[in-house]
Amino acid sequence: MNPIYEHNRRAWDERARRGERHTRQVLAKDLKNPLPILDPENWLGGNLAGKRVLCLASGGGLQSALCAAAGAIVTVVDISPEMLTQDRQSAAEHGLKIKIIEASMDDLLALSEAGFDIVIQPVSTCYVPDIAAVYRQVARVLAPGGLYLSQHKQPVNLQADVAPTSSGYVVREPYYRTGPLPAVAAGSLHREADTTEFLHRWEELIGGLCRAGFVVEDLVEPRQAGVVVQPGSFEHRSLFMPPYVKIKARRVGKPSDEPKPAALWTPS
Ligand SMILES: C[S@@+](CC[C@H](N)C(=O)[O-])C[C@H]1O[C@@H](n2cnc3c(N)ncnc32)[C@H](O)[C@@H]1O
């Protein structure tokens, strides 16, 4: 496995062991009414019964369990064995059926073409250098007309310092950059200090979807900003830069032959 993916896999294994942010498993009370937790925007239309759902880079035992409780036929893919162990635990504890596959989000050859009606991907594309490769894989496994709900880190969230100076949060990293981002100090809630992350520009996040054969039907910036907040806190930094973007896209056609954005960094 490429060393960066190996590093991120180990980092997420450790994060799961330590029970850190974004590793929480489903709670029994969540399963009584799973859809508003899974899909607060109601992009799924309130009904997952019988739908073939892929929870992509979604280990941890939260989204997969919510989908299964809502009646979906669920597969979860993740690179971290420990995160997937939690899906196994959630399934066993709550009597749910979840198919578990260890794989990288940009290599879904273990999954059949057009085998899913819906793909749900929480924040995770920041862990791979080439988001277009992920989109191509999602387009391949989604049936025509299928929905792809994904969440990503906004570029500026990855460009700016995690802590403020007296004049605000310095946007330090160039927008037009390649390669892994410099590591950040531990303690940030916007960045996972122990992982290696990559910035994807808007033309890659949104334009890349269109070039992969999707149409964008909606886009939201989940509000994380606080009203009265401590400088340096998650809510304070979020006042200046929304950390995430959520995109609703539908697979409509074949990936286009349009020219692609400039070549990305690839690990040696
Ligand atoms: C922010 S967590 C998302 C999952 C979590 N259930 C949540 O609620 O947010 C990011 C996930 O991406 C996974 N991941 C990192 N790199 C990956 C890759 N190349 N392929 C698949 N999964 C990957 C991590 O193991 C982790 O489970």
The ligand as a MOL file (V3000), in Angstrom:
LIG
                    3D

  0  0  0     0  0            999 V3000
M  V30 BEGIN CTAB
M  V30 COUNTS 27 29 0 0 0
M  V30 BEGIN ATOM
M  V30 1 C -13.9370 11.7060 9.2230 0
M  V30 2 S -13.9360 9.9350 9.1790 0 CHG=1
M  V30 3 C -15.5470 9.6320 8.5540 0
M  V30 4 C -16.2740 8.4940 9.2150 0
M  V30 5 C -17.1160 8.7050 10.3800 0
M  V30 6 N -18.0560 7.5730 10.4740 0
M  V30 7 C -17.8810 10.0100 10.5530 0
M  V30 8 O -18.9450 9.9350 11.1270 0
M  V30 9 O -17.4500 11.1010 10.2290 0 CHG=-1
M  V30 10 C -12.8970 9.6320 7.8010 0
M  V30 11 C -12.8140 8.1650 7.4010 0
M  V30 12 O -12.0940 8.0690 6.1800 0
M  V30 13 C -11.3600 6.8610 6.2190 0
M  V30 14 N -10.3070 6.9020 5.1990 0
M  V30 15 C -9.1440 7.6090 5.1950 0
M  V30 16 N -8.4840 7.3860 4.0490 0
M  V30 17 C -9.2220 6.5050 3.3230 0
M  V30 18 C -9.0780 5.9010 2.0380 0
M  V30 19 N -8.0320 6.1420 1.2540 0
M  V30 20 N -10.0580 5.0770 1.6200 0
M  V30 21 C -11.1270 4.7800 2.3910 0
M  V30 22 N -11.3100 5.3200 3.6200 0
M  V30 23 C -10.3850 6.1900 4.0650 0
M  V30 24 C -10.8600 6.8030 7.6460 0
M  V30 25 O -10.4350 5.5180 7.9970 0
M  V30 26 C -12.0930 7.2890 8.4010 0
M  V30 27 O -12.9090 6.2200 8.7650 0
M  V30 END ATOM
M  V30 BEGIN BOND
M  V30 1 1 1 2
M  V30 2 1 2 3
M  V30 3 1 2 10
M  V30 4 1 3 4
M  V30 5 1 4 5
M  V30 6 1 5 6
M  V30 7 1 5 7
M  V30 8 2 7 8
M  V30 9 1 7 9
M  V30 10 1 10 11
M  V30 11 1 11 12
M  V30 12 1 11 26
M  V30 13 1 12 13
M  V30 14 1 13 14
M  V30 15 1 13 24
M  V30 16 1 14 15
M  V30 17 1 14 23
M  V30 18 2 15 16
M  V30 19 1 16 17
M  V30 20 1 17 18
M  V30 21 2 17 23
M  V30 22 1 18 19
M  V30 23 2 18 20
M  V30 24 1 20 21
M  V30 25 2 21 22
M  V30 26 1 22 23
M  V30 27 1 24 25
M  V30 28 1 24 26
M  V30 29 1 26 27
M  V30 END BOND
M  V30 END CTAB
M  END
